[in-house]
Amino acid sequence: MDANTGIKAWITRPMLITFAVLVSLPFWIDSVGLYQYLGVEIVIWMVFALGYNLLLGYTGLPSFGHGAYFGIGAYAFGLSQLHLTQSVWLGLFCSMLFAALGGAAVAAFLSHRRGIYFALLTIAFGQVFWFLSIKWHTLTGGEDGLLNIPRPDLEFGVFSVSLDSNQALYYFALAMFVIVVIGLWRLIHSPYGTVIKAIKQNEMRTGFIGYNVWLYKWSVFTLSASIAGLAGGLFSMAQESAYPDVMSLHASGFVVMMVLIGGGMVSFWGPVIGAAVYFLARDMLGAATETWLLWYGLMFMAVVMFKPEGIAGAWQGFVRRRDASADAEKKPVTG
Amino acid sequence: MDFLLNLAPHLINGIGLGLLFALIALGFMLIVGVMEVINLAHGSLFALGAYFAMMIIGPEPQWFGSMGEWYVGLPAGLRYSIALVLAPILVGLVGMLLEYCLRGTYGKDPLFGLLLTFGAAMVIEELIRVFWGSGEQVLQIPAAISGAFIWNGLIWSSYRFFAAAFAIAAIFMVWLFLERTPYGAIIKAGAHDSEMVRALGINLSRLRLFVFGFGVMLAALAGIIMAPIWGLRPHVGVDAVIPAFLIIVLGGVGSFGGAVVAGVLVGLTVGITSAYASEWSLMSMYLLLIVVITFRARGLFGKKSVLEN
């Protein structure tokens, strides 16, 4: 592996391909029968899914209440725009900060736990936040949520960019996505990343070697929550509202499904593929039938039953088989 | 004394509710024990049980022509009893189908079982929408157990009493079955160490099939009893299964007594808070959970088990 030297440690070929596809997306998305706003949604959920996969795919911690931190981010953005001052940077900072605080508080309870207790407790805490968002009317606006959240211009000190058009918003979200991708890529290939992967394989042994497993689990949960918060903040920018639905058990389940269908368990790019597949399925199946969730659910069940490594896993298997047969063709020369 | 008397209806409601949650939790726990699968479809099967019961009770079964008319002519109590038996069995069959799908995930990361059942939950919920619509439905209950009566100057709902009594009886039956029959012994052994049970010559796949069916039957039964209280919506399962999860964590995974105690505790908490701050009644159980797990990591009666790995 020469991935540890120079620019290649930061930017890889799959990254460039992904970025190229996403940068050009606004130019061809209309011609394939989709619409600009879909791109915004896809990129936002890609950010969310990537952050979530840090927990599920890399640390092996199944959180089933991650929508809560996405929601906290969305509300934090909305509240900061409505009650403090209108600034994208401040809003997204609040999103990440409050989601991280929420995540840190929950993780303090969770980080001793493993397996079923962990999964059940994440569900319980997720529901707590969802419940608060519905019942705390004065802060969150109850079931209706926060409406008419402004979408301020992007200030760079000397100049500012309007984000009113979906295209401008898309490129802003994409910039955030690029930062998250590169940041996570570096994190995963850092010593810290090695430790969390070790925790996934065997938590007890990692502890025996001398790593503070609790601290690693706590910090990775908090980090993942803050990325979810960033995605949530972008989402409330895009929707110009924040509502409790994104915090429900269903929304939390969707991000798990995206990560799994895409192949987050075996690949860095799994969540990215999965988020794209989810939204394409929603729009294409949704156009064909009202019960698209039924078919998507069946598709998901089939993936879990027959190809639990997801799309990225299937691709890796294909490449491996192709390489193996290429090797086999070379070898007979000696015989 | 007056204070207690005023609180009494809430306590009865709470205990009934808590025991029904405990019934759901018990089925869930058996499945976790024997298959090491967190069955996220448990809530949807709870709802499905109630919908099946609604179909069976009527009042307008168009199928079977004159047979249908004869059937509708039967006393409501009888139709209700038939539903109480038949609907859980049907749900049990659906559960067995789900278990069959789950077979590929045994021995892999437990996450896959959990994800498969999440997908199944979605599919079942959508199927309910397709067949019965998204709107609120009503499950008819016989006159004998509906209505209200006045006792000691307070209005009591008969159905709440019925629900509490039914839940107590059902939990007692489950206890009898698990503790006093050889089948129960096998299930408990399977929950403890399923490989060992296979080594002793028990057909493990049949055991799993049966336990899954049995576990979801308990959920369906709770669903039928709960439906008149909560109303019937496609996503009603989530409201039921979350408290059941809480009860398991509270009581400790794998503990029958723990589930019942935690169920009553949650029920009482919800009952009492609903008397004073009904808006927040469901929130109180989360707070209860957080308090308990802060002091007791594995819940009230939990022991260390393989499921934590």
Interface residues (C-beta under 8 A of the other chain):
Chain A: L56 P62 F109 H112 R113 R114 G115 I116 Y117 A119 L120 L121 I123 A124 F125 Q127 V128 F131 L132 K135 L249 H250 G253 V256 M257 L260 T291 L293 L294 Y296 G297 L298 F300 M301 V304 M305 F306 P308
Chain B: V32 I38 L40 C101 G104 T105 K108 P110 L111 F112 L114 L115 L116 F118 G119 A120 M122 V123 E125 E126 L127 R129 V130 V238 I242 F245 L246 I248 V249 V253 E279 W280 L282 M283 Y286 L289 I290 I293 T294 A297 R298 L307 E308 N309
